[in-house]
Amino acid sequence: MKRTLFYLLGCFMICAKANSQRLLLIRNVNIVDVENGRLIKNQDILIKDSLIIRIEKTGKQLKADTVIEANNRYLVPGFWDMHTHIWNDASSFPLLIANGVTGVRGMFETMSNVKRWREKMRKGEIDGPMFYAAGPIVDGPKPIWPGSVAVKNEDDGRKAVDSLKNKLGVDFIKVYSLLSRSSFFAIADECRKQGISFAGHVPNEVSILEAARAGQKSMEHLYGFIELAGDSSDYFMNYQLGKLKDSSFAKRSNRKDFLFRTYNENKLRSITKELKTTGTWVCPTLTVNRGIAYITDTTLLHDPRMVYMGSFMKNFWDYRQDFRFKTWTEKDFMQSRQEFELKLKITRLLHEAGVPLLAGTDFPNPHCYIGFGLHDELEWMVKAGLSPAEALKTATINPARFFGIEKTDGSIAVNKRANLVLLENNPLQNISNSKSIEAVFVNGKFFSKEKLRELLERVKKMMASTGSGISSMAYYPD
């Protein structure tokens, strides 16, 4: 069955032929070269099924079943969110696609769900992102989050790695805050022996440099940086290890005052230089850091994007109902805002030192909007001191390099996967232009702007009718 011309936004001309889109041509587009931070202008891109098979200067008269007239718009690789928690595909996947997020790193999911989603995507039953998943968190003997693997000692740690890799089939191991030193290093050693990477929180009893030397592939949230950069970092670590008593540290606010008072930026510069040599990546998750810092600002709950989150999330984002924050004082929240500003500076120093960064949001924690939040994260990266081109790398080529798939993903080239986002405006001029999405390609499948609106409307209706649509769980880990 043949279809005639129709217009996308009054500017795109699409002519479709027959029943399939085996050959799809994007004509006259400006490729955003994320590796070099430049534009490659006036290009035609031919896609066969899920792969880019030709890139030519516009004018070669390439033939295809479907032609999309890009009219000098801008094409970027599909975005990655490198710190996510997805519990429901029906609401999360449409929001991700509508925002051009074609890849995610799941930091605490149910592996049976992940495997089911992957199989449905393989069969073409649902559309969703590429998915790397950690499965359950590996934490100390009394885990913070239900569903975590409780590790009491070194032997437990080694068994956890073996079981998660060989029985559950996780892609990597996620370590967490309450692991003891001995358990953490046993996990690190077992991961090396088993040939699986580990990432996540740097445990309270381990410094970021120790974790990096032990092989931790990525560190989340900038935990541990302020602690190690203090002039009295040894004193504070000995407190963490229980080797000394300091009654003033019983109050969280006193501990924070101590860390802020002893913080030394010159020491941090030295730390970042050494961190660069270890090959460890850092995922700052500035979006969630900011969301928690300003969680008492109730005006944020009137963000128009709340219609895609539902009443469940609005209640969850109320700090008075969150076990993590409901006992905090006003001083605690003030310190959290102070810490966020400091983490912006730390992000800049890490970037200046050449430590590779990853864009991650930690949705659906407070004020982290599924899909939308990735663009918030890019904006925060720029506010921290990265250029728009450098920020784009954290959500495109850097994730591909992190996973070792840069030959097939992360940039726009022949023989690479056609996960792409077509933008109205140039993101190299203004990073906010990453939101000017006109179309998305998921494994070569074309989603017009109209289709993307339909995806958003579907989730909006789901939230209005169920009040949730995300999960029955009353908490989300970070």
C-alpha positions in Angstrom: 0.0 0.0 0.0 1.4 3.3 -1.1 1.2 6.6 0.8 1.5 10.0 -0.7 3.4 13.1 0.7 2.6 14.5 4.0 4.3 17.2 6.0 6.0 17.1 9.4 5.7 20.5 11.1 5.0 21.9 7.7 8.6 21.6 6.9 9.5 17.9 6.7 8.5 16.0 3.5 8.1 12.3 4.0 7.3 10.0 1.2 6.7 6.4 2.2 6.7 3.5 0.0 5.2 0.0 0.5 4.8 -1.7 3.9 8.3 -1.4 5.4 10.9 1.3 6.0 13.9 -0.8 5.1 15.7 2.2 3.5 15.2 5.5 5.1 16.9 8.7 4.0 17.5 11.8 6.1 18.2 14.5 3.5 20.1 17.8 4.0 20.9 17.6 7.7 23.7 19.1 9.8 25.5 16.3 11.7 26.6 17.3 15.2 30.1 15.7 15.4 30.1 15.0 19.2 33.7 13.7 19.1 35.1 16.9 17.8 32.5 19.4 18.8 31.7 20.7 15.3 29.1 20.6 12.6 29.3 18.6 9.4 26.9 20.5 7.2 24.5 19.5 4.4 24.6 15.7 4.7 22.4 12.9 3.5 22.2 9.9 5.7 20.9 6.5 4.5 19.6 4.0 7.0 18.9 0.4 6.3 16.9 -1.3 9.1 18.8 -0.3 12.2 22.1 0.8 10.7 23.5 3.8 9.0 24.9 2.5 5.7 25.8 5.7 3.8 26.6 9.3 4.5 27.0 11.6 1.6 27.1 15.3 0.8 23.6 16.4 -0.1 23.0 16.1 -3.8 23.9 12.5 -4.5 20.3 11.6 -5.2 20.3 8.5 -2.9 17.2 6.4 -3.2 15.1 5.2 -0.3 11.6 4.0 0.7 11.2 6.9 3.0 12.7 10.3 2.6 12.8 12.9 5.5 13.6 16.4 4.4 15.5 17.7 7.4 15.8 21.2 5.8 19.2 22.0 7.4 18.2 20.9 10.9 20.6 19.3 13.4 21.2 15.6 14.0 22.8 14.3 17.2 23.4 10.7 18.4 20.6 9.4 20.7 21.1 10.5 24.3 22.0 8.2 27.3 20.9 8.6 30.8 23.6 6.8 32.8 21.8 6.6 36.2 18.2 5.4 36.1 15.7 3.4 38.0 13.0 2.0 35.8 10.2 -0.1 37.3 7.6 0.3 34.6 8.1 0.2 30.9 4.6 1.5 29.9 5.2 4.9 31.4 9.0 5.2 31.4 9.9 4.1 27.8 7.6 6.6 26.0 9.0 9.4 28.1 12.5 8.4 27.3 11.9 8.1 23.6 10.0 11.4 23.5 13.0 13.1 25.0 15.5 11.4 22.6 16.9 9.1 25.3 17.8 5.9 23.4 20.1 4.3 26.0 20.0 3.9 29.8 22.1 2.4 32.6 19.8 0.9 35.2 21.2 1.2 38.7 18.6 -0.9 40.5 16.0 -2.8 38.5 14.4 -6.2 38.8 16.3 -8.4 36.3 13.3 -10.4 35.3 11.6 -7.2 34.2 14.7 -6.1 32.3 15.0 -9.5 30.5 11.3 -9.4 29.6 11.6 -5.8 28.2 14.6 -6.8 26.2 12.8 -9.7 24.7 9.7 -7.6 23.8 12.0 -5.0 22.2 13.7 -7.7 20.2 10.4 -9.0 18.9 9.2 -5.4 18.1 6.4 -5.6 20.6 7.5 -2.5 22.4 9.9 0.4 21.7 12.5 1.3 24.3 16.1 2.2 25.0 19.2 0.1 25.0 19.4 -1.2 28.5 22.4 -2.0 30.8 21.3 -3.2 34.2 22.9 -3.8 37.6 19.9 -5.7 39.1 19.9 -5.5 42.9 22.2 -3.2 44.9 25.0 -4.9 46.9 25.0 -3.2 50.4 26.1 -3.9 53.9 24.5 -6.3 56.4 21.6 -3.9 57.1 20.9 -2.4 53.6 19.3 1.0 53.1 16.9 -0.3 50.5 14.7 -3.4 50.5 15.5 -5.7 47.7 19.3 -5.2 48.1 21.8 -8.0 48.6 23.0 -7.9 52.2 26.7 -8.5 52.6 28.1 -9.2 56.1 31.6 -10.2 55.2 34.2 -11.0 52.5 32.7 -14.4 51.7 29.2 -12.9 51.3 30.6 -10.3 49.0 32.3 -12.9 46.7 29.2 -15.1 46.7 27.1 -12.0 45.8 29.2 -11.3 42.7 29.1 -14.9 41.6 25.4 -15.2 42.0 24.5 -11.9 40.4 26.7 -12.5 37.4 26.1 -16.2 36.8 22.6 -16.7 38.0 20.8 -13.4 37.5 22.9 -12.3 34.5 23.4 -8.7 35.5 25.6 -6.5 33.3 27.6 -5.1 36.2 27.6 -5.0 40.0 26.3 -2.0 41.9 28.1 -1.4 45.2 26.6 0.8 47.9 27.3 3.0 50.9 27.1 0.6 53.9 29.6 -2.0 52.7 32.5 -2.6 55.0 36.0 -2.0 53.8 36.8 -5.7 53.8 33.6 -6.6 52.0 34.1 -3.9 49.4 37.7 -5.0 48.5 36.6 -8.7 48.4 33.8 -7.7 45.9 36.3 -5.7 43.8 38.7 -8.7 43.7 35.9 -11.1 42.8 34.7 -8.8 40.1 38.2 -8.8 38.6 38.4 -12.6 38.8 34.9 -13.0 37.3 35.5 -10.4 34.5 32.6 -8.1 35.5 32.8 -4.4 36.2 31.4 -2.8 39.4 30.1 0.8 39.9 28.0 2.8 42.2 28.4 4.5 45.6 31.9 4.7 47.2 31.2 3.1 50.6 31.5 5.3 53.6 34.5 3.3 54.9 36.5 3.6 51.6 38.0 6.7 50.0 37.4 7.6 46.4 41.0 7.0 45.5 41.0 3.6 47.2 37.9 2.7 45.3 39.4 3.8 42.0 42.6 1.9 42.6 40.5 -1.2 43.3 38.9 -0.9 39.9 35.5 0.8 40.5 34.5 1.8 37.0 32.2 4.7 37.9 31.3 6.7 41.0 27.9 8.3 41.5 26.7 11.5 43.0 30.1 12.9 43.8 30.0 11.1 47.2 33.3 11.0 49.0 34.9 14.0 47.2 34.3 16.6 49.8 35.3 14.1 52.5 38.7 13.2 50.9 39.5 16.8 50.0 39.4 18.0 53.6 42.5 19.0 55.4 41.4 16.6 58.2 40.2 13.8 55.9 42.2 11.1 57.9 40.5 12.2 61.0 37.0 12.0 59.4 37.8 8.6 57.9 38.9 7.2 61.2 35.5 8.4 62.6 33.8 6.6 59.8 35.8 3.4 60.6 34.9 3.6 64.3 38.6 4.1 65.2 37.8 7.3 67.1 34.9 8.9 68.9 33.8 12.5 68.3 30.5 13.2 70.1 30.0 16.4 68.1 29.6 14.2 64.9 26.5 12.7 66.3 24.6 15.5 64.5 24.6 15.4 60.7 24.8 19.2 60.6 27.9 19.2 62.7 29.6 16.7 60.4 28.7 18.8 57.4 30.0 21.9 59.1 33.3 20.1 59.7 33.6 19.0 56.1 32.8 22.4 54.7 35.3 24.1 57.1 38.1 21.8 56.3 37.5 21.5 52.5 40.7 22.4 50.5 40.3 23.0 46.8 44.0 22.6 46.2 43.9 19.2 47.7 40.9 18.3 45.5 42.9 19.4 42.4 45.6 16.9 43.4 43.0 14.2 44.0 41.5 14.7 40.5 44.9 14.4 38.8 45.5 11.1 40.4 41.9 10.0 39.7 42.5 10.6 36.1 45.3 8.0 36.0 43.0 5.3 37.3 40.5 5.2 34.4 37.5 5.7 36.7 34.5 7.6 35.4 32.3 10.0 37.4 28.6 10.4 37.1 27.8 13.6 39.0 24.0 13.3 38.8 23.7 17.1 39.3 19.9 16.9 38.7 19.2 14.8 41.7 21.7 16.7 43.8 19.9 19.9 43.0 16.4 18.2 43.4 17.3 17.2 47.0 19.0 20.5 47.8 15.8 22.4 47.0 13.3 19.7 48.0 11.6 22.1 50.5 10.8 24.5 47.6 7.2 23.5 47.2 6.8 25.7 44.1 8.9 23.0 42.2 5.9 20.7 42.6 4.0 22.9 40.1 6.5 22.2 37.3 4.3 21.5 34.2 6.2 18.2 33.7 4.5 16.8 36.8 1.6 15.8 34.6 3.8 12.9 33.4 4.8 11.8 36.9 1.4 11.5 38.6 0.1 12.1 42.1 2.1 9.2 43.4 5.4 11.0 42.6 4.1 14.3 43.8 3.5 12.7 47.2 6.8 10.9 47.1 8.7 14.1 46.4 7.2 15.7 49.5 10.2 15.6 51.9 7.9 15.3 54.9 7.0 11.8 53.7 10.5 10.7 52.7 12.3 8.7 55.4 15.6 10.2 54.2 14.7 13.8 54.8 11.6 14.1 57.1 13.9 14.5 60.2 16.1 17.1 58.6 16.2 20.6 60.1 16.3 23.8 58.2 20.0 23.9 58.7 20.3 20.5 57.1 18.5 21.7 54.0 20.6 24.9 53.9 23.7 22.7 54.0 22.4 20.6 51.3 22.1 23.7 49.1 25.6 24.7 50.0 26.8 21.2 49.1 25.2 21.4 45.7 27.0 24.6 44.9 30.3 22.9 45.9 29.5 19.9 43.8 29.1 22.2 40.7 32.7 23.4 41.4 33.9 19.8 41.9 32.4 18.8 38.5 34.3 21.6 36.8 37.6 20.6 38.5 37.1 16.9 37.5 36.4 18.0 33.9 39.5 20.3 33.9 41.6 17.4 35.2 40.4 15.2 32.3 38.4 12.8 34.5 35.6 11.4 32.1 32.1 12.4 33.0 28.7 10.7 32.4 25.3 12.3 32.3 22.9 10.7 34.7 19.8 11.9 36.4 18.8 9.3 39.1 15.1 9.5 38.1 12.6 9.2 39.6 14.1 10.7 42.7 12.9 14.2 43.7 12.5 16.5 40.8 14.2 14.1 38.3 11.8 13.9 35.4 12.0 10.7 33.4 13.4 11.6 30.0 13.1 15.3 30.5 15.7 15.2 33.3 18.5 14.3 30.9 18.2 17.7 29.4 18.3 19.3 32.8 21.5 17.3 33.5 23.1 18.7 30.3 22.2 22.2 31.4 23.7 21.7 34.8 26.9 20.3 33.2 27.2 23.6 31.3 26.5 25.7 34.4 29.2 23.7 36.1 31.7 24.9 33.5 31.5 22.5 30.5 30.9 23.9 27.0 27.8 22.7 25.2 29.9 20.4 23.1 31.6 18.9 26.1 28.2 18.4 27.8 26.9 16.6 24.8 29.8 14.1 25.0 28.7 13.1 28.5 25.4 11.8 27.1 26.5 10.4 23.8 30.1 9.2 23.0 31.2 9.0 26.6 28.6 6.3 27.5 29.5 4.4 24.4 33.1 4.4 25.4 32.2 3.5 29.0 30.5 0.4 27.7 33.1 -0.3 25.0 30.6 0.0 22.2 31.9 3.2 20.5 32.4 1.3 17.3 28.6 0.9 17.0 27.2 3.7 19.1 27.7 7.1 20.5 28.3 9.1 17.3 27.0 9.4 13.8 29.0 7.4 11.2 28.6 4.6 8.7 27.9 1.1 10.2 26.8 2.7 13.5 23.4 2.1 15.0 20.7 4.5 14.0 19.8 5.8 17.4 19.4 9.5 16.5 17.7 12.8 17.5 16.8 15.5 15.0 16.8 19.0 16.5 15.3 22.2 15.3 18.2 24.3 16.8 21.9 23.9 17.1 22.9 22.4 20.5 26.5 23.5 20.1 25.4 27.1 20.4 23.1 26.6 23.3 22.8 23.3 25.2 19.1 24.0 25.9 18.6 23.4 22.2 18.9 19.7 23.0 15.2 20.0 23.9 14.1 21.3 20.5 13.3 17.8 19.3 11.7 17.3 15.9 12.1 13.6 15.5 13.7 10.5 17.1 15.1 7.4 15.5 15.2 4.2 17.7 17.2 1.5 16.0 16.3 3.1 12.7 12.6 3.4 13.6 11.2 6.8 12.9 9.2 8.8 15.4 7.9 12.0 14.0 7.1 15.0 16.3 3.5 14.1 16.1 4.2 10.6 17.2 6.4 11.9 20.1 3.4 14.1 21.2 1.2 11.0 21.1 3.7 9.1 23.4 3.6 12.0 25.9 -0.2 12.2 25.8 -0.4 8.5 26.4 1.6 8.8 29.6 -0.3 11.9 30.7 -3.6 10.1 30.4 -2.1 7.1 32.3 -1.0 9.3 35.1 -4.4 11.0 35.3 -6.3 7.7 35.4 -4.1 5.8 37.8 -2.4 8.4 39.8 0.8 6.5 39.5 1.7 4.4 36.5 5.3 4.0 37.7 5.4 1.6 40.6 3.6 0.7 43.7 6.9 1.1 45.6 6.9 4.0 48.0 10.6 4.7 47.6 13.4 4.9 45.1 17.1 4.4 45.7 19.9 6.5 44.4 
